């Protein structure tokens, strides 16, 4: 039995309670499935019937509606080489961890299968969600934080402008 199949289900989606489960989810994805992490109140908020036809995010600076959901790709870039997949996934989570505090209660990371349709003003992928896949728990986020912090880089941190 795989690590992914052992995770619990919440609101119809798997729950990734451990960073290694997220790594397993990425490894087990079909070759034609692009996985993304999105920080929001979840698919119920992002994919309501009204917005289903036009999944959208908003630019915080101008308020303009963006044609797609802002998300962070989980796909490993070729230049990563043989480095640990666990650290790659940890970094993908850590990069936007500030969004929970910035956007308020109920905001948390979730994984989706999607298709990139453009880029936003911060060069972030804008995607259409084909299928919500999994919630990511605080325990997995703590593991991601610990994995990144263990690199002891003085020049690197979350992608938060206010810091």
C-alpha positions as a Markdown table, in Angstrom:
| # | Residue | x | y | z |
|---|---|---|---|---|
| 1 | Unk | 0.0 | 0.0 | 0.0 |
| 2 | Unk | 1.4 | 3.4 | -1.0 |
| 3 | Unk | 1.8 | 6.3 | 1.4 |
| 4 | Unk | -0.7 | 8.3 | -0.6 |
| 5 | Unk | -3.5 | 5.7 | -0.3 |
| 6 | Unk | -3.1 | 5.8 | 3.5 |
| 7 | Unk | -4.0 | 9.4 | 3.9 |
| 8 | Unk | -7.4 | 10.4 | 5.4 |
| 9 | Unk | -10.2 | 12.1 | 3.4 |
| 10 | Unk | -11.7 | 15.5 | 4.3 |
| 11 | Unk | -14.4 | 17.2 | 2.4 |
| 12 | Unk | -13.9 | 14.7 | -0.5 |
| 13 | Unk | -10.2 | 15.3 | -0.8 |
| 14 | Unk | -7.2 | 13.4 | 0.6 |
| 15 | Unk | -5.4 | 15.0 | 3.5 |
| 16 | Unk | -1.6 | 15.1 | 3.3 |
| 17 | Unk | -0.4 | 15.0 | 6.9 |
| 18 | Unk | 3.3 | 14.4 | 6.2 |
| 19 | Unk | 5.8 | 15.9 | 3.8 |
| 20 | Unk | 6.7 | 12.4 | 2.6 |
| 21 | Unk | 3.0 | 11.8 | 1.6 |
| 22 | Unk | 3.1 | 14.9 | -0.6 |
| 23 | Unk | 6.3 | 13.5 | -2.2 |
| 24 | Unk | 4.6 | 10.2 | -2.8 |
| 25 | Unk | 1.6 | 12.0 | -4.3 |
| 26 | Unk | 3.9 | 13.8 | -6.7 |
| 27 | Unk | 5.7 | 10.6 | -7.6 |
| 28 | Unk | 2.4 | 8.8 | -8.2 |
| 29 | Unk | 0.8 | 11.4 | -10.4 |
| 30 | Unk | 0.2 | 10.4 | -14.0 |
| 31 | Unk | 2.7 | 11.8 | -16.5 |
| 32 | Unk | 0.1 | 14.0 | -18.1 |
| 33 | Unk | -1.1 | 15.4 | -14.7 |
| 34 | Unk | 0.4 | 18.7 | -13.6 |
| 35 | Unk | 0.2 | 19.2 | -9.8 |
| 36 | Unk | 0.1 | 22.6 | -8.3 |
| 37 | Unk | -0.2 | 24.0 | -4.7 |
| 38 | Unk | -2.7 | 26.8 | -4.1 |
| 39 | Unk | -3.1 | 28.8 | -0.9 |
| 40 | Unk | -6.7 | 29.8 | -0.5 |
| 41 | Unk | -9.8 | 28.8 | 1.4 |
| 42 | Unk | -10.0 | 25.8 | -0.8 |
| 43 | Unk | -11.8 | 24.5 | -3.9 |
| 44 | Unk | -15.2 | 25.2 | -2.5 |
| 45 | Unk | -14.4 | 28.9 | -2.4 |
| 46 | Unk | -12.4 | 28.9 | -5.6 |
| 47 | Unk | -14.6 | 26.7 | -7.7 |
| 48 | Unk | -18.2 | 27.7 | -6.8 |
| 49 | Unk | -20.8 | 27.3 | -9.5 |
| 50 | Unk | -20.7 | 31.0 | -10.3 |
| 51 | Unk | -16.9 | 30.9 | -10.8 |
| 52 | Unk | -16.6 | 27.5 | -12.4 |
| 53 | Unk | -16.8 | 28.9 | -15.9 |
| 54 | Unk | -14.1 | 31.5 | -15.1 |
| 55 | Unk | -11.7 | 30.4 | -12.4 |
| 56 | Unk | -10.0 | 33.5 | -11.3 |
| 57 | Unk | -7.6 | 35.2 | -8.9 |
| 58 | Unk | -7.2 | 38.9 | -8.2 |
| 59 | Unk | -4.0 | 41.0 | -8.4 |
| 60 | Unk | -3.5 | 42.5 | -4.9 |
| 61 | Unk | -2.0 | 45.7 | -6.3 |
| 62 | Unk | -4.5 | 46.7 | -8.9 |
| 63 | Unk | -7.5 | 44.5 | -8.0 |
| 64 | Unk | -7.7 | 43.2 | -11.6 |
| 65 | Unk | -9.2 | 39.8 | -12.1 |
| 66 | Unk | -6.7 | 37.3 | -13.4 |
| 67 | Unk | -7.7 | 34.6 | -15.8 |
| 68 | Unk | -6.9 | 31.6 | -13.7 |
| 69 | Unk | -6.0 | 30.6 | -10.1 |
| 70 | Unk | -2.6 | 31.6 | -8.8 |
| 71 | Unk | -0.7 | 28.5 | -7.9 |
| 72 | Unk | 2.8 | 27.1 | -7.4 |
| 73 | Unk | 3.9 | 24.1 | -9.6 |
| 74 | Unk | 5.1 | 20.9 | -7.9 |
| 75 | Unk | 6.8 | 19.6 | -11.1 |
| 76 | Unk | 10.5 | 19.2 | -10.6 |
| 77 | Unk | 12.7 | 21.2 | -13.0 |
| 78 | Unk | 15.4 | 19.3 | -14.8 |
| 79 | Unk | 18.2 | 21.5 | -13.3 |
| 80 | Unk | 17.2 | 20.1 | -9.9 |
| 81 | Unk | 19.1 | 17.0 | -10.9 |
| 82 | Unk | 19.3 | 14.2 | -8.2 |
| 83 | Unk | 18.7 | 16.5 | -5.3 |
| 84 | Unk | 16.1 | 15.4 | -2.7 |
| 85 | Unk | 12.5 | 15.5 | -4.0 |
| 86 | Unk | 11.5 | 16.1 | -0.3 |
| 87 | Unk | 13.5 | 19.4 | -0.2 |
| 88 | Unk | 12.0 | 20.5 | -3.6 |
| 89 | Unk | 8.4 | 19.9 | -2.3 |
| 90 | Unk | 9.3 | 21.6 | 1.0 |
| 91 | Unk | 10.4 | 24.7 | -0.8 |
| 92 | Unk | 7.3 | 24.7 | -2.9 |
| 93 | Unk | 5.2 | 24.9 | 0.3 |
| 94 | Unk | 7.5 | 27.3 | 2.1 |
| 95 | Unk | 7.7 | 29.9 | -0.6 |
| 96 | Unk | 4.1 | 31.1 | 0.0 |
| 97 | Unk | 3.6 | 30.2 | 3.7 |
| 98 | Unk | 3.1 | 33.9 | 4.5 |
| 99 | Unk | -0.3 | 33.8 | 2.6 |
| 100 | Unk | -2.1 | 32.2 | 5.5 |
| 101 | Unk | -1.4 | 35.2 | 7.7 |
| 102 | Unk | -1.9 | 37.7 | 4.9 |
| 103 | Unk | -5.2 | 36.4 | 3.6 |
| 104 | Unk | -6.8 | 35.5 | 6.9 |
| 105 | Unk | -8.7 | 32.6 | 8.5 |
| 106 | Unk | -9.4 | 29.5 | 6.5 |
| 107 | Unk | -6.5 | 30.0 | 4.1 |
| 108 | Unk | -4.4 | 26.9 | 3.7 |
| 109 | Unk | -2.5 | 25.0 | 1.0 |
| 110 | Unk | -4.2 | 22.4 | -1.2 |
| 111 | Unk | -3.0 | 20.4 | -4.2 |
| 112 | Unk | -4.8 | 20.4 | -7.5 |
| 113 | Unk | -4.4 | 18.8 | -10.9 |
| 114 | Unk | -4.4 | 21.7 | -13.3 |
| 115 | Unk | -3.4 | 23.3 | -16.5 |
| 116 | Unk | -1.4 | 26.5 | -16.8 |
| 117 | Unk | -3.1 | 29.1 | -19.0 |
| 118 | Unk | -1.0 | 32.1 | -18.3 |
| 119 | Unk | 1.2 | 34.0 | -15.9 |
| 120 | Unk | 0.2 | 36.6 | -13.3 |
| 121 | Unk | 1.9 | 40.0 | -12.6 |
| 122 | Unk | 4.4 | 38.3 | -10.2 |
| 123 | Unk | 5.2 | 35.8 | -13.0 |
| 124 | Unk | 3.2 | 33.1 | -11.0 |
| 125 | Unk | 1.4 | 30.4 | -13.0 |
| 126 | Unk | -2.3 | 31.0 | -13.5 |
| 127 | Unk | -4.0 | 27.7 | -13.8 |
| 128 | Unk | -7.4 | 26.1 | -14.4 |
| 129 | Unk | -8.1 | 23.4 | -11.8 |
| 130 | Unk | -9.2 | 20.2 | -13.4 |
| 131 | Unk | -9.4 | 18.3 | -10.1 |
| 132 | Unk | -8.8 | 19.2 | -6.5 |
| 133 | Unk | -6.6 | 16.5 | -5.0 |
| 134 | Unk | -5.5 | 17.0 | -1.4 |
| 135 | Unk | -5.3 | 19.3 | 1.6 |
| 136 | Unk | -1.9 | 19.9 | 3.2 |
| 137 | Unk | -1.9 | 19.9 | 7.0 |
| 138 | Unk | 0.0 | 22.1 | 9.5 |
| 139 | Unk | 2.1 | 19.1 | 10.4 |
| 140 | Unk | 3.3 | 18.8 | 6.8 |
| 141 | Unk | 3.9 | 22.6 | 6.7 |
| 142 | Unk | 6.1 | 22.4 | 9.8 |
| 143 | Unk | 8.1 | 19.6 | 8.2 |
| 144 | Unk | 8.5 | 21.8 | 5.1 |
| 145 | Unk | 9.7 | 24.7 | 7.3 |
| 146 | Unk | 12.1 | 22.5 | 9.1 |
| 147 | Unk | 13.5 | 21.0 | 5.9 |
| 148 | Unk | 14.1 | 24.5 | 4.4 |
| 149 | Unk | 15.5 | 25.9 | 7.7 |
| 150 | Unk | 17.9 | 23.0 | 7.9 |
| 151 | Unk | 19.6 | 24.4 | 4.8 |
| 152 | Unk | 20.8 | 27.3 | 7.0 |
| 153 | Unk | 20.8 | 29.9 | 4.1 |
| 154 | Unk | 21.1 | 33.5 | 5.3 |
| 155 | Unk | 20.0 | 34.8 | 1.9 |
| 156 | Unk | 16.7 | 32.9 | 1.4 |
| 157 | Unk | 13.2 | 32.9 | 2.8 |
| 158 | Unk | 9.5 | 33.0 | 1.9 |
| 159 | Unk | 8.5 | 35.2 | -1.1 |
| 160 | Unk | 6.9 | 37.9 | 1.1 |
| 161 | Unk | 7.4 | 41.5 | 0.1 |
| 162 | Unk | 6.6 | 43.0 | 3.5 |
| 163 | Unk | 9.6 | 41.3 | 5.2 |
